[in-house]
Amino acid sequence: MKRGKRYVEAAKAVDRATLYDTAEAISLVKKSAVAKFDETIEAHIRTGCDGRHADQQIRGAVVLPHGTGKKVRVLVFARDAKAEEAKAAGAEYVGAEELIPKIQNEGWLDFDVVVATPDMMGVVGRLGRVLGPKGLMPNPKAGTVTMDVTKAVHDIKAGKIEYRLDKTNIIHVPVGKASFTEEQLSDNFQTLIEAILKARPSTVKGQYLKSVTLTSTMGPGVKINPMKLA
């Protein structure tokens, strides 16, 4: 894969064989984010879990203290008083059955997070094939199936992110933007790591955090020493 000049220059500052401490890694990732837009900083955490076993699945959510730097569009499935509550809380889109054909047939997906009240899950379930593969299906563990739609919408707007294992047992999540200060990125990263350490399944044997890499959208990956995080 051919890399641009900027990437090549930025990559020179990063030693791929070195496991950095968090502060140094954040500093390097910020310096290597040289694109003309405000790059997203992401954490990629390879775990020792085996997601094929139900008791080794990891899924949850955490509110990053400084948010993600991204405007998040929220869709809430609710009726009556709860629908009004969702609108008042700042949800961009609120509705019920009438949204099904729009999403299913017209391919409408102009939202980033879906919240639903428990009584709406029968309706939302019909969208499983569309929302599931995109990671948009509401889930009680992530706090997106709830009667407290005000709290759900406020938390998401404040920087709540969901983390879960992918098929290769890696968690991929944003921790902020390149324009954030190192302190803000560090706070967000620590909050995320603490949540993931707490979510460790009791059945996981051996090393839990196998590797932790920070990267910006267009920059090289910087490896953090996972032993210093546990």
N, C-alpha and C positions, 0 to 999 in steps of 0.2 A: 504494500500500500504506500503510495507516494504521499509524503507529508509536505506541508507548506514550509516556507522559510521561517515563519514565526514559531511554528511548532518545533522545528529543529533547534532553533536558538533557545527556546524555553526548556527543551528536553536536556540540553547540555548541563543545566544547573542541577538536574536531578540524577542521583546515582541510583540506578535500578536495583542494585544489590544491597543498598543500605535500608535498614529499618529505622525510620526517624522517630523522634518523640513527637507528640501531638503539636506542640507550639511550632517546632521547626517545619513540620509537614504543612501546617496551615500557611505559614509564611511563604513556603516554596510554591504552594498551589496558587496563592494570590498573585505572586510574582509571575507565574507562568500563564496566567489568564490574560492574554494579550490581544484577544479578538476585539473587533470594533463594537461589540455589544456587551451587555453586562452578563457575563457567563454565570451559569449555575454551578455551584460547588456541590459535588455529590460524594457520598460515602458508599463504598462497596465492601460489604462484610461477609467473608466466607466463613460459614460455621461448621462445626463438627456434627451437626444434626443430620439425620437421615429422614428427609421429609416424606419418604414413602410410608413411614410409620406415623399413625395418627398422634401418638404420644410424643412425637418429636417435632411437631409442627410449631412454628412460631408465627403469631399474628397479633398485632396490637396497634396502638396509636399513642402518640405523645405530642404534647404542644411544645414546639420550640420557642424558647423565651424571646427570640428576636424575629420569629416568623421565617418564612422562606424567601421573602422578597418578591413573591409572585402573587398577582391578583388571582384569587381562587373563585371560580364561579360555582355556586351551589344550587343543586336541584333538589327540592324536597317533595316527596310524595306524601300528601296528607289531605285530610278533608276538614271542612267546617272550621271550628275554632282553632284547630292545630294548623290549618292552612293559613289562617289569618296571623297566627303566632309566628309562623315561618317567614311570612312577608315582612312582619314588623321587625324580625331579627336581622333582616337584610339578605335573605335568600334571593338569588336572581330569578329563579324559576320555581313555581309552586303549582302542583296539579295532582290529578288522579288518573283514572282510566283513559281520559282523553289524550294523555301524553303517549300512550302505548303505540298507536299507529304512527305517530310522528317519529318516534325513535325506531320502531321496527321496520316501517315501510319507507320512510323518507330519509332514514339514516341520520337523523338529527342527533348530534352529540356535542352541542356547544356548552358543555359543562365539565367540571373537573372532579366534583365529588357528588355522590348521591346519598341523601339521607331519607329515611322512611320511618313512619310510625309503625309499630308492630302490626296493626290491623291492615296496613297496606301491603304487607309482604306477599300476600296471595296475588295481588295485582303485579307487583314488581317482579315476582317469580317468573312471570311470562316473558320477561326481558332477559332472563338468565343467559341465553345464547349470545345476546348482543353485549350485555354489560359484563358478564363473567370474564371472558377472555381479555377485556380491557381493564380488569381490576376495579371496575366501578360498582360492583354489586354491594349493596349495603350489608353490613355485618355487625352483629351485636358486640363482638370482641373489639371492633374498631370504634364502637360508640356511634355508629351510623344507623343503627336500628334502635330507636328510642322514642319515648313520649316527650322527653325534654328537648324539643326541637330548637328552642331558643339557645340553650347551652351548646347543642351540637353545632349550630350555625356559627355562634360566636367563637367557639374553639377553633373551628376550621378557618375562619377569617383571621384568627389570631396567630395562625401558623401551625395548626395541628397536622401532623403527617402520619400516614399509615405505614407500618413496616410488616413485611411478610417474606417468607422464603420463596425463592423462585424454584424452578425444577432442578437447578443445580445446587440447591441449599445456600444460595447467596441472597443477601438482603441489599437492595439498591434504594437509597433514599437521598433526597436533597437536604443539604444542611444550611443553605443560604446562597447568597450571590457574591460574585467577586468584589462588588462594591462595599460589602460589609467590612467592618473593622476585624482585625485578627481576634479581638476580644469577643466580638459578637459570634464569629464563627466557632470559636473555642467553646463558648457557653452552649451554643446549639449542639455541637458535636458531643460534649460531655453529657448533656441531657439525653441525647439519643443513645449513647453507649450505656448509660446507667439503666435506661428502660430495657435495652436488649439484654443486659446482664441479668436483670431481674426476671426477664422472660425465659431464662434458661430452663429447658425441660429437665426434670429430675432424672430422666432415663438416659441423658447424654453422658457417655463415658469419654474420658480423655480430654483433649484440648477443645474448648468450646469456641473461642474465636481463633480460627485458623489463620486468617489474614485480613487486614483492614487497609483499604486503599482510599485515598482522597484524590479526586480529580476534578478539573473544571471541564466545561462542555467541550472545549477545543484543545485543552492542554494535556500534558503527560500525567500518568498516575504516579502518586507519591505514596510509598508504603509506610505504614505506621507499625511500630513494634507492638503486636497484640498482647504480649506478656506484660507490658506496662499498663494495660488498660483493665485487666481482670482484677 
